[in-house]
Amino acid sequence: MRRMLLGAQLRRLRESRGISREDAGYSIRASESKISRMELGRVSFKERDVADLLTLYGVTEEGERLAMLGLVREANAAGWWHGYGEVMPTWFQTYVGLEESAALIRTFEVQFVHGLLQTEDYIRQVIRLGHPEGADSWVERRVGLRLERQKLLVSERAPHFVAVMDEGALRRPFGTRQVMRDQIQHVLEAAEAPNVDVRVLPFATGGHAAGGGAFTLLSFPESDLPDLVYLEQLTGALYIDKHDEVVEYDKAMTALGRLALSPADSLDWLNTFQREL
């Protein structure tokens, strides 16, 4: 996230001076596309490059320069998730860093209970189904990674988490009945936290504006960082930050909120479903 914040600040400075990405790239012996990736926070930063860009953008005040260069060092520091690099693709490391920094996470799930709300046994079943030939040690590392991510919801910097889950995501069995009973109980307990809002979207609602599938909207406390949409795929992910596109996902999430059961009714639904298992 620090990379995104630094990139957003560099973009703001460049645009305020009316300098093109091409000219900015030329000043640091790089391409226009590298400037674009830097401004999106998708590459690491070199202090020399940032210092040269600050000079180009007319930032000469020593305090401001030192603050920006300090942000470079923070942006390049490894987060806890890098310790799981052997079981986590690079594209997902980016997401975990963003998730850690978000003030608001809104998500729509159609296939699974959301990863931040999964029990250990449920996680193991999901990972095993996706990687049936994975070594036990590899699977357990993946389980550990997801459990570590879940600590975010009870941390001092816990975001507000809104999970709209399609009825199918809750009914689809992963493992035994007991695994599923425990999973629903875990969702019920998680929903008691003041920062967690669980909403069930029943089959009875029919079609809806988010028919394209699952997505996550991330909002950050820093004003320089725009909202971001995360779309996970089988072998990668898309990160959408174009304002007009993000607005469409925001509209879809708002529509889902109107269709889904209220938080209280969602808890009633979950309690009834658990008794059926």
C-alpha positions in Angstrom: 0.0 0.0 0.0 2.9 2.3 0.7 3.9 1.9 -2.9 0.5 3.0 -4.0 0.6 6.0 -1.7 4.0 7.0 -3.0 3.0 6.4 -6.6 -0.2 8.5 -6.1 1.8 11.4 -4.6 4.3 11.3 -7.5 1.5 11.3 -10.0 -0.1 14.3 -8.3 3.2 16.2 -8.4 3.8 15.3 -12.1 0.3 16.4 -13.1 0.5 19.6 -11.1 3.6 20.5 -13.2 2.0 19.5 -16.5 4.8 17.0 -17.2 4.0 14.0 -19.4 4.9 10.4 -18.3 7.2 10.2 -21.3 9.2 13.2 -20.1 9.3 11.9 -16.6 10.5 8.6 -17.8 13.3 10.3 -19.8 14.5 12.1 -16.7 15.2 8.8 -14.9 16.4 6.9 -18.0 13.2 4.8 -18.1 10.1 4.3 -20.2 6.7 5.9 -20.0 5.3 2.5 -19.0 7.6 2.3 -16.0 6.4 5.7 -14.8 2.8 4.4 -15.1 3.7 1.3 -13.1 5.4 3.4 -10.5 2.4 5.7 -10.1 0.2 2.7 -9.7 2.5 1.3 -7.0 3.2 -1.9 -9.0 7.0 -1.8 -9.0 9.7 -1.2 -6.4 11.2 2.3 -6.2 14.8 3.4 -6.2 15.7 6.4 -4.1 17.8 7.9 -6.9 14.8 7.7 -9.3 12.4 9.3 -6.8 15.0 12.0 -6.0 15.4 12.8 -9.7 11.6 13.0 -10.2 11.2 15.3 -7.2 13.8 17.6 -8.7 12.0 17.5 -12.1 8.7 18.2 -10.3 10.1 21.3 -8.5 10.2 19.8 -5.0 13.2 21.5 -3.5 12.2 21.9 0.2 14.4 19.6 2.2 11.8 18.4 4.6 9.4 17.4 1.9 12.1 15.6 0.0 13.2 13.7 3.1 9.6 12.6 3.8 9.1 11.3 0.3 12.5 9.4 0.3 11.6 8.0 3.7 8.4 6.7 2.1 10.5 5.0 -0.5 12.2 2.9 2.2 8.9 2.1 3.8 7.4 1.1 0.4 10.3 -1.3 -0.2 10.1 -2.9 3.2 8.9 -6.5 3.2 5.5 -7.2 4.9 4.8 -10.3 7.0 3.3 -12.0 4.0 6.6 -12.2 2.2 7.5 -15.0 4.6 4.9 -17.1 2.7 6.4 -16.3 -0.7 7.0 -20.0 -1.5 3.2 -20.7 -1.4 1.8 -17.3 -2.5 2.0 -16.0 -6.1 3.3 -12.4 -6.6 -0.1 -11.1 -7.8 -1.7 -12.2 -4.5 1.1 -10.7 -2.4 0.0 -7.4 -3.8 -3.5 -8.0 -2.7 -2.6 -9.0 0.8 -0.6 -5.8 1.2 -3.6 -3.7 0.0 -6.0 -5.7 2.3 -3.7 -4.9 5.3 -3.9 -1.2 4.6 -7.6 -0.8 3.7 -10.0 1.1 6.0 -13.1 -0.5 4.3 -13.3 -3.8 2.5 -16.5 -4.6 0.7 -16.8 -8.0 -1.0 -19.2 -10.1 -2.9 -18.8 -13.9 -2.9 -20.5 -16.5 -5.0 -18.4 -19.6 -4.7 -16.9 -19.7 -1.2 -17.3 -18.3 2.3 -15.0 -15.3 2.2 -11.4 -16.2 3.0 -11.3 -13.8 6.1 -14.2 -15.8 7.5 -13.2 -19.4 6.8 -12.4 -22.0 9.5 -9.2 -24.0 9.4 -10.9 -27.2 8.2 -12.9 -25.3 5.6 -9.7 -23.6 4.3 -7.9 -27.0 4.1 -10.8 -28.5 2.0 -10.9 -25.5 -0.4 -7.1 -25.6 -0.9 -7.1 -29.4 -1.3 -9.8 -29.3 -4.0 -7.9 -26.6 -5.9 -4.5 -28.4 -5.6 -5.3 -32.1 -5.2 -1.7 -33.1 -5.7 -0.1 -30.5 -3.4 2.2 -31.8 -0.7 0.8 -31.8 2.8 3.5 -29.3 3.9 2.6 -27.0 1.1 -1.1 -27.2 1.9 -0.5 -26.5 5.6 1.6 -23.4 4.7 -1.3 -22.1 2.6 -3.7 -22.8 5.5 -1.4 -20.9 7.8 -1.2 -18.0 5.5 -5.0 -17.6 5.4 -5.3 -17.9 9.1 -2.6 -15.2 9.5 -4.6 -12.9 7.2 -7.7 -13.3 9.3 -5.9 -11.6 12.3 -6.5 -8.4 10.4 -10.2 -8.4 11.5 -9.3 -8.3 15.2 -6.3 -6.1 15.0 -6.0 -2.6 16.3 -6.1 -1.4 12.7 -9.1 -3.6 11.8 -11.0 -2.3 8.7 -14.8 -2.2 8.4 -15.5 -5.5 6.6 -18.7 -6.0 4.6 -19.2 -9.4 3.2 -22.2 -10.0 0.9 -22.4 -13.8 0.2 -24.6 -15.5 -2.2 -26.7 -18.3 -0.7 -24.8 -20.7 -3.0 -21.5 -19.7 -1.4 -22.9 -20.7 2.0 -24.7 -23.9 0.9 -21.9 -25.4 -1.3 -20.3 -28.1 0.9 -16.6 -28.3 1.5 -15.9 -31.3 3.7 -18.2 -33.1 6.1 -21.5 -31.8 7.6 -19.5 -31.0 10.8 -17.0 -28.9 8.8 -19.9 -26.9 7.4 -21.7 -26.6 10.7 -18.5 -25.3 12.3 -18.0 -22.9 9.4 -21.5 -21.4 9.7 -21.0 -21.1 13.4 -17.7 -19.3 12.8 -19.4 -16.8 10.4 -22.1 -16.2 13.1 -19.4 -15.5 15.7 -17.4 -13.2 13.4 -20.5 -11.2 12.6 -20.8 -10.2 16.3 -17.8 -7.9 15.9 -18.8 -4.3 15.4 -16.5 -4.0 12.3 -17.9 -7.0 10.5 -21.1 -6.9 8.5 -22.3 -10.2 7.0 -25.1 -10.1 4.5 -26.8 -13.1 2.8 -28.1 -12.8 -0.7 -30.9 -15.5 -1.0 -31.6 -17.4 -4.2 -35.1 -15.8 -4.0 -33.7 -12.4 -5.1 -33.2 -13.8 -8.6 -30.9 -12.0 -10.9 -28.8 -9.0 -9.8 -26.4 -6.3 -11.0 -23.3 -8.4 -10.0 -24.0 -11.3 -12.2 -20.4 -11.2 -13.5 -19.1 -12.8 -10.4 -17.2 -12.2 -7.2 -15.3 -8.9 -6.6 -13.8 -6.9 -3.8 -13.8 -3.1 -3.3 -11.0 -1.6 -1.2 -11.1 1.9 0.3 -8.1 3.4 2.0 -7.7 6.1 4.8 -5.2 8.1 2.7 -7.0 10.7 0.6 -4.3 10.3 -2.2 -5.3 6.7 -2.7 -8.4 6.0 -4.9 -10.8 3.1 -4.3 -9.6 -0.1 -5.9 -11.4 -3.2 -7.3 -9.8 -6.6 -7.0 -10.9 -9.4 -9.3 -9.4 -12.8 -8.7 -9.0 -15.3 -11.5 -7.7 -18.9 -11.6 -4.1 -17.9 -12.4 -3.9 -14.2 -11.6 -5.9 -11.1 -10.7 -7.0 -7.8 -12.0 -6.6 -4.5 -10.1 -9.0 -1.8 -11.4 -8.4 1.8 -10.3 -9.9 3.8 -13.2 -12.6 6.0 -11.6 -15.4 5.3 -14.0 -14.9 1.5 -13.7 -14.7 1.6 -9.9 -17.9 3.6 -9.8 -19.7 0.8 -11.7 -18.6 -1.7 -9.1 -19.6 0.6 -6.3 -23.1 0.9 -7.9 -23.2 -2.9 -8.1 -22.3 -3.3 -4.4 -24.9 -0.8 -3.4 -27.5 -2.7 -5.4 -26.4 -5.9 -3.7 -26.8 -4.2 -0.4 -30.4 -3.4 -1.2 -31.2 -6.9 -2.3 -29.4 -8.8 0.4 -31.0 -9.6 3.8 -30.3 -7.1 6.5 -27.5 -8.0 9.0 -30.1 -9.1 11.5 -32.1 -11.1 9.0 -28.8 -12.6 7.7 -28.0 -13.9 11.1 -31.4 -15.4 11.4 -30.9 -17.1 8.0 -27.5 -18.5 9.1 -28.9 -19.8 12.3 -31.8 -21.6 10.5 -29.4 -23.0 7.9 -27.0 -24.3 10.6 -29.9 -26.2 12.2 -30.6 -27.8 8.9 -27.1 -29.1 8.5 
